[in-house]
Amino acid sequence: MNWKKAVLYGLALWVLMFVIISIFVAFKIYENVVMQVIGALIGGGISYFFVRKIGASSMVNALTYGALFIIIGLILDFAVTKRFNDQIFGMWSLWLGYGLVFLTPLAAVKKSVPTQVS
């Protein structure tokens, strides 16, 4: 497990999502349920991409990366995002996004091909 990369990618994930969702809000398209789901899917996709770049070696490893991304996100959302939207933690789309950030790294685990013993 590469903790330094995990923290850096977790910070990058939060910054990217903050910018993307801020753009959606600025253009007044985030009120649409479809855009909220798309925002959550983008978060899951970025999480998958980052864990793939890090190279998770097992399911536990992938879930650990996902959990760390969530911890970083929650801390930053509490410290920064809550100042702009005090209802942030009551939004279903936030929790859907965090769920996807946690679970999508499982798809990034490199599958090992079983060897056949004769």
N, C-alpha and C positions, 0 to 999 in steps of 0.2 A: 504494500500500500504506500503510495507516494503522497504523504500528507501535505507537502508544500504545494504540489500541483493541485491537489484536491481543494485546498483553501483558495488558491489563485483562481481556479476555474469556478469555484463557488461564488467568489466576488464578481467575476466576469459575468456569470449567469445572472446574478441579481442586477448588475448595471444594465445589461442588455434588456432584461425584462422591464426594468424601470423605464428605460427610454422607449421601448416598443409600446408599452401600455400608456405612457404619457402621450405619445403620438396619437394613439387611438382615442384617448380622452380629448386631446386638443381638437381633433377633427370631429368630435361628437359622434363617433361610431362605436364607442365602447358600451353605450347603453343597449346596444343590440345583443341579444343572447348569443347569436351565432358568433359575433366578434369576441365575446367573452370566452366561448369554447375555443375559438381559434387562438386566442391569447394563451390559454392553458396548454393547448397542443404545441404551440411554439416553445413554451417553457420545457415541456417534455422532450421535444426534439433537440433542443439545445443541450439538455442534460444528457441525452443519449449520445450526441456527438462528442461532448466533452469526455464522458466516461470511455467512449471508444478510443479517443486520442490518448487518454491515460493508459488504457489497456488493462481493464479489470480482468483478473485471473480466475475469479470464482463468483458465484451468486452472492455469497456473503460480502465479498469485496465490493461488488457493484452496489449492493444495498447500503453498505457503509458510505460509499461516495454519495449516493442519493440522500442519505440521512444528513451527512455533513453539509451538502448543498442547502437542505431545508433549514438546518440550524443557522447557517449564515444568513439565509434569506429572512428568517423570522427575526433575527437580531436587527438586521438592517431595516426591515419593514417597520419594526417597532420604533427604531431610532429616527428613521427618515420619513418613510411613507405615511406613517400615522399623523405626522404634522400637516400633511396635505389632505388626508382623508381619514378622519377619526373613526370611520365605520369599516375600515379595511378588513379587520378580522372577523366581521360579520358577513363578508361576501363569499358566496358559495364558489365563485370562480377562482378566488385565491386558493381555497382548499383543494379544488379540483386540480389546479396547477401544481400545488405542492404534492398531491398524490401522484401525478404523472412524473414529476421531477424525481420522486422516490422510486417509482416502479420501472420507468423506461430504461434505466441503466441495466436492468436484467437482460434486455435484448442485446446489449453490447458485449456480453460475456462471450469470449471466444470459445466455441464448442470444440471439445476434443473428440477426435474420431477414435472409437475403440479399435484396438488392434486385435486381430484374430490370432488366437493361439492354436497351433496344430499339434 
